[in-house]
Amino acid sequence: MRGNISAHVVCTAIRDDIVSGAFPPGSRLIEELLASRYGVSRVPVREALRTLESEGFVTTRRHAGACVAEPTEQEAADLLDICLLLEPLGAARAAARRSAAHLKVLRGLVRLGRARARHGNPDDLRQLDGWFHGTLAQASGSASMTALLVQVRRKIDWVYAVDLGRISPGDVDRYWQELGAIVDAVARGDAERARALTAAHVERTLPAHRLRRPAPAVREVKPSVNMARAQN
């Protein structure tokens, strides 16, 4: 088992646990405990921590080693500004480079999102929203831009909470109508409209983001976790 799990899979698992709050800001990430938690050797853990440090999720402290990063309020605010710049650019690129497969997936997600908005689970809507924006990023046709957009959204999910459960069904439906309009612009190849609609959509969603408060105390990771979900 230990030899079959790559550093990429371990990196994904640790990142997911950081974003979900299983490892709160400031937590020490001890290689030995992480290796035990994920059922791997320390080698892929060490590689994963280096990758996560380059992404900004992990920092190395003197005398403490690897720890979960603790973004400042300014750094958190910068993430939203970056999103406001990148998302419209990605949509404009998608209008020029998207494939028929991308459009099919995007339209399907919008239909499903509107249906779930009327009587769906808020967790389902968050997941669908993530799939939508991930697919739109891929439709940009740029691996670099896709990686940037996905990383920024992961970090926003990490430091901000958006409680869709408190939004009325009508507001959530309008949210998905806006995404549908973006898809229509992308389908027509109208880059400027796709850019403008995406910028307006991101602007409207910014007030719904609530900064998560960092954990009051440092906690160390606990062993034992099922790696099956990280490999899916």
C-alpha positions in Angstrom: 0.0 0.0 0.0 2.7 2.4 1.0 4.5 2.1 -2.4 1.4 2.6 -4.4 0.4 6.1 -3.3 2.1 8.9 -5.1 3.2 12.3 -3.8 0.5 13.9 -5.9 -2.3 11.9 -4.2 -0.8 12.7 -0.8 -0.6 16.4 -1.7 -4.2 16.4 -2.8 -5.3 14.7 0.5 -3.3 17.1 2.7 -4.6 20.1 0.7 -8.2 18.9 1.0 -7.7 18.5 4.7 -6.3 22.0 5.0 -9.1 23.6 2.9 -11.8 21.7 4.9 -10.3 22.9 8.2 -9.2 19.4 9.4 -5.8 21.1 9.8 -6.4 24.6 10.9 -4.1 27.6 10.3 -1.0 27.2 12.5 -1.2 23.5 12.8 2.1 21.6 12.7 2.4 19.1 9.9 4.7 16.4 11.2 5.9 14.1 8.5 5.8 11.0 10.7 2.2 11.6 11.7 1.1 12.5 8.2 2.7 9.3 6.9 0.8 7.3 9.4 -2.4 9.2 8.7 -2.3 8.5 5.0 -0.6 5.1 5.1 2.5 6.1 3.1 6.2 6.6 3.7 7.7 9.9 4.6 9.1 10.5 1.1 5.8 11.4 -0.7 4.8 13.4 2.4 7.9 15.4 2.2 7.4 16.0 -1.5 3.8 17.0 -1.0 4.7 19.5 1.7 7.2 21.2 -0.6 4.5 21.5 -3.3 2.0 22.9 -0.8 4.5 25.4 0.4 5.0 26.6 -3.1 1.2 27.0 -3.4 1.0 29.0 -0.2 -0.9 26.5 1.9 2.1 25.5 4.1 4.9 27.5 5.6 8.2 26.3 7.3 8.9 27.8 10.7 12.2 27.7 12.6 12.2 25.1 15.3 8.7 24.0 14.3 9.0 22.7 10.8 6.1 22.6 8.4 2.9 24.3 9.5 -0.4 25.3 7.9 0.0 28.8 6.7 -2.0 31.6 8.4 -3.1 34.1 5.8 -3.5 37.7 6.9 -6.7 39.6 6.3 -4.9 41.6 3.6 -3.7 38.4 1.9 -7.3 37.1 2.0 -8.6 40.3 0.5 -6.0 40.0 -2.3 -7.4 36.6 -3.2 -10.8 38.1 -4.1 -9.1 40.9 -6.1 -7.1 38.3 -8.0 -10.3 36.3 -8.6 -11.9 39.4 -10.0 -9.1 39.8 -12.5 -8.6 36.2 -13.5 -12.2 34.9 -13.8 -13.3 37.4 -16.5 -10.1 36.8 -18.4 -10.6 33.0 -18.2 -14.2 33.4 -19.5 -13.0 35.6 -22.4 -10.4 33.0 -23.3 -13.1 30.3 -23.1 -15.3 32.1 -25.6 -12.5 31.8 -28.1 -11.2 28.3 -27.2 -14.0 26.2 -25.7 -15.0 22.9 -27.2 -18.4 21.4 -27.7 -17.7 19.1 -24.8 -17.0 22.0 -22.5 -20.3 23.7 -23.5 -22.3 20.5 -23.0 -20.9 20.1 -19.4 -21.4 23.8 -18.6 -25.0 23.8 -19.8 -25.7 20.6 -17.9 -24.3 22.0 -14.7 -26.4 25.2 -15.1 -29.6 23.1 -15.6 -28.8 21.0 -12.6 -27.9 24.0 -10.5 -31.2 25.7 -11.3 -33.1 22.5 -10.5 -31.3 22.0 -7.2 -31.7 25.7 -6.3 -35.4 25.2 -5.9 -35.2 22.3 -3.5 -31.6 21.2 -3.3 -29.0 20.7 -0.6 -26.7 23.8 -0.1 -23.7 21.4 -0.1 -24.8 20.1 -3.5 -24.9 23.7 -4.8 -21.4 24.5 -3.6 -20.1 21.4 -5.3 -21.9 22.1 -8.5 -20.6 25.7 -8.4 -17.0 24.4 -8.0 -17.5 22.0 -11.0 -18.9 24.8 -13.1 -16.0 27.2 -12.5 -13.4 24.4 -12.9 -14.9 23.5 -16.3 -15.0 27.1 -17.3 -11.3 27.4 -16.4 -10.5 24.3 -18.5 -12.4 25.8 -21.4 -9.9 28.6 -21.5 -7.6 26.3 -23.3 -4.6 27.3 -21.2 -3.1 24.9 -18.7 -1.4 27.8 -16.8 -4.5 29.8 -16.5 -6.5 26.8 -15.5 -4.0 26.0 -12.7 -4.0 29.6 -11.5 -7.8 29.8 -11.4 -8.2 26.4 -9.6 -5.5 27.4 -7.1 -7.1 30.8 -6.4 -10.5 29.2 -5.9 -9.1 26.6 -3.6 -7.5 29.3 -1.4 -10.7 31.3 -1.4 -12.6 28.2 -0.2 -10.0 27.8 2.4 -10.1 31.3 3.9 -13.7 32.3 3.2 -17.1 30.8 3.9 -20.1 31.4 1.7 -23.3 30.1 3.3 -25.6 29.4 0.3 -28.1 27.9 2.8 -29.0 31.4 3.9 -29.7 32.6 0.4 -33.3 32.5 -0.7 -34.2 30.0 -3.5 -34.9 32.9 -5.8 -31.5 34.5 -5.2 -29.8 31.1 -5.9 -31.8 30.7 -9.1 -30.7 34.1 -10.2 -27.1 33.1 -9.4 -27.4 30.2 -11.8 -29.2 32.3 -14.4 -26.1 34.6 -14.4 -23.9 31.5 -14.9 -26.2 30.5 -17.8 -25.8 33.9 -19.4 -22.0 33.5 -19.2 -22.2 30.1 -20.9 -24.4 31.6 -23.7 -21.8 34.3 -24.3 -19.0 31.7 -24.4 -21.1 29.5 -26.8 -21.5 32.5 -29.2 -17.8 33.3 -29.0 -18.5 36.7 -27.6 -15.4 37.2 -25.5 -16.1 40.8 -24.4 -19.6 39.9 -23.2 -18.3 36.8 -21.4 -15.7 38.9 -19.7 -18.2 41.6 -18.6 -20.8 39.1 -17.4 -18.2 37.2 -15.4 -16.8 40.4 -13.8 -20.3 41.5 -12.8 -21.1 38.0 -11.4 -17.9 37.9 -9.3 -18.6 41.5 -8.1 -22.1 40.5 -6.9 -20.8 37.5 -5.0 -18.0 39.2 -3.1 -20.2 40.5 -0.3 -21.4 36.9 0.4 -17.8 35.9 1.4 -17.2 35.8 5.1 -13.7 35.5 6.4 -13.1 32.3 8.4 -11.5 33.0 11.8 -8.2 31.2 12.4 -8.1 28.5 15.0 -7.2 29.9 18.5 -4.6 27.3 19.2 -2.2 25.1 17.3 -3.2 21.5 17.0 -1.2 18.6 15.7 -2.6 16.2 13.2 -4.1 12.9 14.2 -3.2 9.6 12.6 -5.5 7.4 10.5 -7.5 8.4 7.5 -9.0 6.5 4.6 -7.0 7.4 1.5 -9.6 5.9 -0.9 -11.3 9.4 -1.3 -8.0 11.0 -2.2 -7.3 8.5 -5.0 -10.8 8.9 -6.6 
